[in-house]
Amino acid sequence: MARMTYVGLPAHGHTNPALPVLRELKQRGHQVIAYNADYFREKMASTGADFRALPNMPSERRISEVVHSPVDASVMFSELSSPLTHFMIDQLERERPDLLIYDSIAMWGYIAARVTQLPQVCFISHFVLDGSLLAIGLGQLARFYGSVLPFIPKLLAWRRSLVREFGAENAEGVTAYADLNIVFTSQAFHPENRFVDERFRFVGPAIDAQTRKGDFPFDQLTEGEKVYISLGTINHLDLSFYEAVFAAFADFPAQFILSAGKNTDLAAIGQPPANFIVRNVVPQLAILQHVDGFISHGGINSVQESLLYGVPLLVVPHHFEQLLNAKRVAQEGAGLLLGGRYPYGRVTPQQLRRALEGVLTTATYRQNAERVGQTLKSAGGTQRAADEIESYLKKKMGAVVPA
């Protein structure tokens, strides 16, 4: 039995893949402590892990407002990094776990682990961006780096301050990789990437329905085609998108289920058409088993969950990383990309309607979604992730783990 500590990021897209792995490690007899923002307490405690709250975290709504921009998110998390790293160093020096598992963006996890000289595993809940960004296209990449330029002095100053505090060997920046990196996708779906080496294990999505429960009036679903719409937990505050969706599909011959996000005021998005069911939150895994198409923001978890159930996608990315995910969907023929030019997420009702008609009437989109979904299933998921972690402990640390 090993003692493990997980250090997370206060974002559902990063946290959800970790939950079933933590549950599995706990069920295999390991001691697991999990750190995240206090508003993740219930979700993380459901795995059986001993939950500890990270101090002075921004509100969940603030995270939603900022994380849609990689630059804004980097600035915000850089401001949090020093106090959270000192907090985690104190915690780890007292607890002395056998292993620290950290989210790839939770720099306070990897820096604290290096300072305290603990073995580390990195959880990557998105594509490995190092080496993958050229798949975006040179024009989009140039635009992205142009948007970063005004923030470079502040980020460089932050990097220098981390080096002064914790040492250059411990503080690389926002993301630093470990000896073992668990990537929650399949290698077949991941963009071609020469940076990836033997340190990376592609285990596919890790999904546990026990951590994704929710109520929904399934008895209100009608016969005929059904379409699910969601902008995820970060971009759901885009009210103009909902206006476009209502205008596009008010008389469309299908029923629509719209998940507007827990922080969205449903009154603010207006009266939905009669063929819409609108809720703040819905049980996405259950919904995907009833629908014929998914209009998505392109978050990697949503994309992969759709593909696992063979549901073709119409992806409207709202930021840079989601554009990369959307391009992979389109390249694999599992759906269409819409609104992929900067500023992202801007589409007309006419574009939405025409694209959805194409997704629903072309059988190859569903066939390709099922094909890609099979690669995700066969990657191993939760069991494979836990196996890799135990194997790492056995090989590198000589830890005693259950057979």
C-alpha positions as CSV (number, residue, x, y, z in Angstrom):
1,M,0.0,0.0,0.0
2,A,1.4,3.4,-1.0
3,R,0.6,6.9,0.2
4,M,-0.4,9.2,-2.6
5,T,-1.2,12.9,-2.8
6,Y,-3.1,14.5,-5.7
7,V,-2.8,18.2,-6.4
8,G,-5.5,19.5,-8.7
9,L,-6.6,22.5,-10.7
10,P,-10.0,24.1,-9.9
11,A,-11.5,23.4,-13.3
12,H,-14.0,20.6,-14.0
13,G,-12.4,19.6,-17.3
14,H,-9.1,19.0,-15.5
15,T,-10.6,17.4,-12.4
16,N,-13.2,15.0,-14.0
17,P,-10.6,12.6,-15.6
18,A,-8.7,12.4,-12.3
19,L,-11.7,11.3,-10.2
20,P,-12.1,7.7,-11.4
21,V,-8.4,7.1,-11.2
22,L,-8.2,8.3,-7.6
23,R,-11.2,6.2,-6.8
24,E,-9.5,3.1,-8.4
25,L,-6.3,3.7,-6.5
26,K,-8.2,4.0,-3.3
27,Q,-10.1,0.8,-4.0
28,R,-6.8,-1.0,-4.6
29,G,-5.8,-0.2,-1.1
30,H,-3.7,3.0,-1.4
31,Q,-4.0,6.0,0.8
32,V,-5.0,9.0,-1.2
33,I,-5.1,12.7,-0.2
34,A,-6.6,15.1,-2.8
35,Y,-6.1,18.9,-2.9
36,N,-8.3,21.3,-4.8
37,A,-10.5,24.3,-4.3
38,D,-13.1,23.9,-1.6
39,Y,-16.0,24.0,-4.1
40,F,-14.6,20.7,-5.4
41,R,-14.9,19.1,-1.9
42,E,-18.0,17.0,-2.5
43,K,-16.9,15.9,-6.0
44,M,-13.4,14.8,-4.9
45,A,-14.5,13.3,-1.6
46,S,-16.9,11.0,-3.6
47,T,-13.8,9.1,-4.7
48,G,-13.0,8.1,-1.1
49,A,-9.9,10.3,-1.0
50,D,-9.1,12.4,2.0
51,F,-9.9,15.9,0.7
52,R,-7.9,19.0,1.6
53,A,-8.8,22.5,0.4
54,L,-6.3,24.8,-1.3
55,P,-6.4,28.2,0.4
56,N,-7.5,31.5,-1.1
57,M,-8.7,30.2,-4.4
58,P,-10.7,32.3,-6.9
59,S,-14.4,31.7,-7.0
60,E,-15.7,29.1,-9.5
61,R,-17.4,31.8,-11.5
62,R,-14.1,33.7,-11.7
63,I,-12.3,30.6,-12.9
64,S,-15.0,30.2,-15.6
65,E,-14.5,33.8,-16.8
66,V,-10.7,33.6,-17.0
67,V,-9.8,30.0,-18.0
68,H,-11.3,30.4,-21.6
69,S,-8.1,32.4,-22.4
70,P,-4.8,30.5,-22.0
71,V,-3.1,33.9,-21.5
72,D,-5.5,35.2,-18.9
73,A,-5.4,31.8,-17.1
74,S,-1.6,31.8,-17.1
75,V,-1.5,35.3,-15.6
76,M,-4.1,34.3,-12.9
77,F,-2.4,31.1,-11.9
78,S,1.0,32.7,-11.9
79,E,-0.3,35.1,-9.2
80,L,-1.5,32.1,-7.2
81,S,1.6,30.0,-7.7
82,S,3.9,31.3,-5.0
83,P,1.6,31.1,-2.0
84,L,0.1,27.8,-3.1
85,T,3.5,26.3,-3.6
86,H,4.6,27.3,-0.1
87,F,1.4,25.8,1.2
88,M,2.0,22.5,-0.6
89,I,5.6,22.3,0.5
90,D,4.5,22.6,4.1
91,Q,1.8,20.0,3.6
92,L,4.2,17.5,1.8
93,E,6.9,17.9,4.3
94,R,4.5,16.9,7.0
95,E,2.7,14.1,5.1
96,R,5.7,12.7,3.2
97,P,3.7,10.7,0.7
98,D,5.3,8.0,-1.5
99,L,4.1,9.7,-4.7
100,L,2.7,13.1,-5.8
101,I,0.2,13.2,-8.7
102,Y,-0.3,16.7,-10.1
103,D,-2.5,18.2,-12.8
104,S,-0.4,19.5,-15.7
105,I,-1.4,23.1,-15.0
106,A,-1.1,22.9,-11.2
107,M,2.5,24.3,-11.0
108,W,2.2,24.4,-7.2
109,G,2.1,20.6,-7.3
110,Y,5.2,19.9,-9.4
111,I,7.3,22.6,-7.8
112,A,6.5,21.5,-4.3
113,A,7.2,17.9,-5.3
114,R,10.6,18.8,-6.7
115,V,11.5,20.9,-3.7
116,T,10.6,18.0,-1.3
117,Q,12.2,15.5,-3.7
118,L,9.1,13.3,-4.1
119,P,8.4,11.0,-7.1
120,Q,5.9,12.6,-9.4
121,V,3.2,11.6,-12.0
122,C,1.6,14.2,-14.2
123,F,-2.1,14.0,-15.3
124,I,-2.7,15.6,-18.7
125,S,-6.3,16.1,-19.4
126,H,-5.8,17.7,-22.9
127,F,-3.5,17.1,-25.8
128,V,0.2,17.5,-25.1
129,L,0.5,21.1,-26.4
130,D,4.3,20.9,-26.6
131,G,4.9,19.7,-30.2
132,S,1.2,19.8,-31.2
133,L,0.5,23.4,-31.8
134,L,1.6,23.4,-35.5
135,A,-1.6,21.3,-36.1
136,I,-3.5,24.5,-35.5
137,G,-2.1,26.1,-38.7
138,L,0.6,28.8,-39.0
139,G,-1.8,31.7,-39.3
140,Q,-3.8,30.8,-36.2
141,L,-0.5,30.1,-34.3
142,A,0.9,33.5,-35.3
143,R,-2.3,35.2,-34.1
144,F,-2.1,33.4,-30.8
145,Y,1.5,34.4,-30.2
146,G,0.7,37.9,-31.2
147,S,-2.0,38.0,-28.5
148,V,0.5,36.8,-25.9
149,L,3.1,39.5,-26.6
150,P,1.7,42.2,-24.2
151,F,1.8,39.7,-21.3
152,I,5.3,38.5,-21.8
153,P,7.0,41.0,-19.5
154,K,4.7,40.1,-16.6
155,L,5.1,36.3,-17.2
156,L,8.9,36.6,-17.4
157,A,8.9,38.6,-14.2
158,W,6.8,35.9,-12.6
159,R,9.2,33.1,-13.9
160,R,12.2,35.0,-12.4
161,S,10.5,35.3,-9.1
162,L,9.7,31.5,-9.0
163,V,13.4,30.8,-9.8
164,R,14.5,33.0,-7.0
165,E,12.2,31.4,-4.5
166,F,12.4,27.7,-5.5
167,G,15.4,27.3,-7.7
168,A,15.8,27.1,-11.5
169,E,15.9,23.3,-11.3
170,N,12.5,23.2,-9.7
171,A,10.5,26.0,-11.4
172,E,10.2,25.6,-15.2
173,G,7.0,27.5,-15.8
174,V,3.2,26.7,-15.9
175,T,3.7,23.1,-17.1
176,A,6.5,20.7,-16.4
177,Y,6.4,17.0,-17.2
178,A,7.2,14.1,-14.9
179,D,9.0,10.7,-15.4
180,L,5.4,9.4,-16.0
181,N,2.8,11.4,-17.7
182,I,-0.8,10.0,-18.0
183,V,-2.5,11.5,-21.1
184,F,-6.3,11.0,-21.1
185,T,-6.7,10.3,-24.8
186,S,-5.7,7.7,-27.3
187,Q,-2.6,8.0,-29.3
188,A,-4.7,7.5,-32.4
189,F,-6.8,10.6,-31.7
190,H,-3.9,12.7,-30.5
191,P,-2.2,15.0,-33.0
192,E,1.1,13.7,-34.5
193,N,3.8,14.9,-32.0
194,R,7.5,14.4,-32.1
195,F,7.9,15.8,-28.5
196,V,6.1,12.8,-27.0
197,D,8.4,10.0,-25.9
198,E,8.4,7.0,-23.6
199,R,7.5,9.1,-20.6
200,F,3.9,9.6,-21.9
201,R,1.2,6.9,-21.6
202,F,-2.0,7.4,-23.6
203,V,-4.7,5.7,-21.5
204,G,-7.8,7.2,-23.1
205,P,-10.6,8.9,-21.2
206,A,-11.1,7.9,-17.5
207,I,-14.9,8.1,-16.8
208,D,-16.9,7.2,-13.7
209,A,-20.6,7.8,-13.9
210,Q,-20.8,7.9,-10.1
211,T,-19.1,11.3,-10.1
212,R,-21.2,12.6,-12.9
213,K,-24.8,12.2,-11.6
214,G,-27.6,14.7,-12.2
215,D,-31.4,14.9,-12.7
216,F,-33.1,15.2,-16.0
217,P,-36.7,14.8,-17.3
218,F,-36.0,11.9,-19.7
219,D,-39.8,11.4,-20.0
220,Q,-39.9,14.7,-21.9
221,L,-37.8,13.4,-24.7
222,T,-39.7,12.9,-27.9
223,E,-39.5,10.5,-30.8
224,G,-37.2,11.6,-33.7
225,E,-33.8,13.2,-33.8
226,K,-32.4,14.8,-30.7
227,V,-29.4,17.1,-30.4
228,Y,-27.4,18.0,-27.3
229,I,-25.9,21.5,-26.9
230,S,-23.3,22.5,-24.3
231,L,-20.5,25.0,-23.9
232,G,-19.0,23.1,-21.0
233,T,-18.1,24.5,-17.6
234,I,-15.9,27.4,-18.9
235,N,-17.6,29.0,-21.9
236,H,-21.2,28.8,-20.8
237,L,-21.5,32.5,-20.1
238,D,-21.6,33.3,-23.9
239,L,-25.2,34.5,-24.2
240,S,-24.8,35.6,-27.8
241,F,-24.2,31.9,-28.7
242,Y,-27.5,30.9,-27.1
243,E,-29.3,33.6,-29.0
244,A,-27.9,32.3,-32.3
245,V,-28.8,28.7,-31.3
246,F,-32.4,29.6,-30.6
247,A,-32.7,31.5,-33.8
248,A,-31.2,28.7,-35.8
249,F,-33.2,25.8,-34.5
250,A,-36.6,27.2,-33.4
251,D,-38.3,25.4,-36.3
252,F,-35.8,22.7,-36.9
253,P,-37.3,19.2,-37.0
254,A,-35.5,17.9,-33.9
255,Q,-35.6,18.2,-30.2
256,F,-32.7,20.1,-28.4
257,I,-31.3,19.7,-24.9
258,L,-29.3,22.7,-23.8
259,S,-27.0,22.6,-20.8
260,A,-26.5,26.3,-20.0
261,G,-24.0,26.0,-17.1
262,K,-24.5,26.2,-13.3
263,N,-23.5,29.9,-13.2
264,T,-25.8,31.0,-16.0
265,D,-29.0,33.0,-15.3
266,L,-31.6,31.1,-17.4
267,A,-33.8,34.2,-17.5
268,A,-30.9,36.1,-19.1
269,I,-30.7,33.8,-22.1
270,G,-34.4,34.5,-23.1
271,Q,-37.4,32.3,-23.7
272,P,-36.3,29.0,-25.4
273,P,-38.2,27.7,-28.4
274,A,-40.8,25.0,-27.8
275,N,-38.5,22.2,-29.1
276,F,-35.8,23.0,-26.5
277,I,-35.3,21.6,-23.0
278,V,-33.0,24.0,-21.1
279,R,-31.3,23.2,-17.8
280,N,-28.4,24.7,-15.9
281,V,-26.8,21.3,-15.6
282,V,-27.6,17.9,-17.1
283,P,-26.1,14.4,-16.7
284,Q,-24.0,14.6,-19.9
285,L,-23.0,10.9,-20.0
286,A,-26.6,9.8,-19.8
287,I,-27.8,12.5,-22.4
288,L,-25.2,11.4,-24.9
289,Q,-26.8,7.9,-25.0
290,H,-30.0,9.4,-26.3
291,V,-28.9,12.0,-28.9
292,D,-28.0,12.0,-32.6
293,G,-25.6,14.9,-32.5
294,F,-23.7,17.2,-30.2
295,I,-23.1,20.9,-30.6
296,S,-20.0,21.5,-28.4
297,H,-17.4,24.1,-27.5
298,G,-14.8,21.4,-28.1
299,G,-13.5,20.8,-24.6
300,I,-11.5,17.6,-24.8
301,N,-13.6,15.7,-22.2
302,S,-16.9,16.6,-24.0
303,V,-15.4,15.7,-27.4
304,Q,-14.2,12.3,-26.2
305,E,-17.3,11.5,-24.3
306,S,-19.3,12.1,-27.5
307,L,-17.0,9.9,-29.5
308,L,-17.2,7.1,-26.9
309,Y,-20.9,6.9,-27.6
310,G,-20.5,7.3,-31.4
311,V,-22.2,10.7,-31.4
312,P,-21.0,13.0,-34.2
313,L,-20.1,16.6,-33.3
314,L,-20.6,20.1,-34.6
315,V,-17.7,21.9,-32.7
316,V,-17.7,25.7,-32.2
317,P,-14.4,26.3,-30.3
318,H,-14.2,29.3,-28.0
319,H,-10.5,29.4,-27.5
320,F,-7.2,28.2,-28.8
321,E,-6.9,24.7,-27.2
322,Q,-10.5,23.9,-28.2
323,L,-9.7,24.8,-31.8
324,L,-7.0,22.1,-31.8
325,N,-9.5,19.5,-30.5
326,A,-12.1,20.6,-33.1
327,K,-9.5,20.2,-35.9
328,R,-8.9,16.6,-34.8
329,V,-12.6,15.9,-34.9
330,A,-12.9,17.3,-38.4
331,Q,-9.7,15.6,-39.6
332,E,-11.0,12.2,-38.4
333,G,-14.4,12.9,-40.2
334,A,-16.3,12.6,-36.9
335,G,-17.9,16.0,-37.2
336,L,-17.6,19.5,-38.4
337,L,-15.7,22.6,-37.2
338,L,-17.5,25.9,-37.2
339,G,-16.4,29.3,-36.2
340,G,-12.7,28.3,-36.1
341,R,-11.3,31.7,-37.1
342,Y,-10.4,34.4,-34.5
343,P,-12.4,35.7,-32.6
344,Y,-13.5,32.1,-31.9
345,G,-17.1,31.1,-31.2
346,R,-18.8,33.6,-33.5
347,V,-21.3,31.9,-35.7
348,T,-24.6,32.9,-37.4
349,P,-27.9,31.0,-37.1
350,Q,-27.6,30.2,-40.8
351,Q,-24.2,28.6,-40.4
352,L,-25.3,26.6,-37.4
353,R,-28.4,25.3,-39.2
354,R,-26.6,24.3,-42.4
355,A,-23.7,22.6,-40.5
356,L,-26.0,20.6,-38.2
357,E,-28.1,19.4,-41.2
358,G,-24.8,18.1,-42.7
359,V,-23.8,16.3,-39.5
360,L,-27.2,14.6,-39.1
361,T,-27.8,13.6,-42.7
362,T,-24.3,12.3,-43.5
363,A,-23.9,8.7,-42.2
364,T,-20.1,8.8,-42.3
365,Y,-19.9,11.3,-39.5
366,R,-21.5,8.8,-37.1
367,Q,-19.4,5.9,-38.5
368,N,-16.2,7.8,-38.0
369,A,-17.3,8.9,-34.5
370,E,-17.8,5.3,-33.6
371,R,-14.4,4.4,-35.1
372,V,-12.5,7.0,-33.1
373,G,-14.5,6.1,-30.0
374,Q,-13.3,2.6,-30.3
375,T,-9.6,3.8,-30.1
376,L,-10.5,5.7,-27.0
377,K,-12.1,2.6,-25.4
378,S,-9.3,0.3,-26.2
379,A,-6.6,2.6,-24.7
380,G,-7.5,1.3,-21.3
381,G,-9.0,4.1,-19.3
382,T,-9.1,4.1,-15.5
383,Q,-7.6,0.6,-15.1
384,R,-4.7,1.4,-17.4
385,A,-4.0,4.7,-15.6
386,A,-3.9,3.0,-12.2
387,D,-1.8,0.1,-13.6
388,E,0.8,2.6,-15.0
389,I,1.0,4.4,-11.7
390,E,1.5,1.2,-9.7
391,S,4.1,0.0,-12.2
392,Y,6.0,3.3,-11.9
393,L,6.1,3.0,-8.1
394,K,7.3,-0.6,-8.3
395,K,10.0,0.1,-10.8
396,K,11.3,3.5,-9.7
397,M,10.6,3.5,-6.0
398,G,10.5,-0.1,-4.9
399,A,7.1,0.7,-3.3
400,V,5.1,-2.2,-2.0
401,V,1.8,-2.3,-3.8
402,P,-1.1,-4.7,-3.9
403,A,-0.8,-7.5,-6.4
